[in-house]
Amino acid sequence: HLEELGDSSEVVGSAVKAGVTRMVTMGVDAARSRTAVALARGHSEVWAGVGHHPTDASPPAIDVLHELSHDHRVVAIGEIGLDFEEEGAPPHHVQVARLHGLCELAVARDLPVSIHNRGAATEILEVIDAHPRLRGVMHFFALEWEWAERFLDRGFSLGFGGLVTRPSRSSLREVVRQCPDDRLLLETDSPYGNAHKRMGAPNRPAFLIDTAELVAQLRGTSLDELAMLESENALRLFNLMT
């Protein structure tokens, strides 16, 4: 969510300087999806996702998102998903119905989804199974290997952020070790999800290196090799990113 970090030119510039040369900024409602598209139009290193966060009380503006999804800088439908833990979020059945509609949009537009999950893994699997042509990534993955296998079996990638750097997350680190090469993605969830050593400060795309360094170590590879793999995986999934 680049718009929450201040001067977008400075944020993007610092990311590129750190080696993060391609970014996707996700929308979480119609207004911020428009902002994401505007940011992507303004920076050649940035592409956009358009979506609707499950904790938003208002219904998703499907017509607006459909219109925005035709922009040449849009490469994903996201952030979308289910959140059964956030206080004040819409009822579970409402969230599920909305997610079905957003997945229908993604399939119709042949765009990958970025799926948010808190406490709703079973229900998300049911939604994915209802849309056979759906593809995407489980955003900021935080579950154990048994759940990872279920999403991988359905063709989804796993996105890992700063959470994996926290010493208490040994089971998540094991998922990082076992994740197939071609399904591994790194992300920041900026301005959230910072690495352990930066907790308390707003996250930035440039800080992706914190997660990458540990992931390379866990997988027994070099940072350069991981960077090449990440680029290949991102371009394969977000295939409109050029």
Secondary structure, 3 states (H helix, E strand, C coil): CHHHHCCHHHHHHHHHHHCCCCEEEECCCHHHHHHHHHHHHHCCCEEEEECCCCCCCCCCCHHHHHHHCCCCCEEEEEEEEEECCCCCCCCHHHHHHHHHHHHHHHHHHCCCEEEEEECCHHHHHHHHHCCCCCCEEECCCCCCHHHHHHHHHCCCEEEECHHHHCCCCHHHHHHHHHCCHHHEEECCCCCCCCCHHHCCCCCCHHHHHHHHHHHHHHHCCCHHHHHHHHHHHHHHHCCCCC
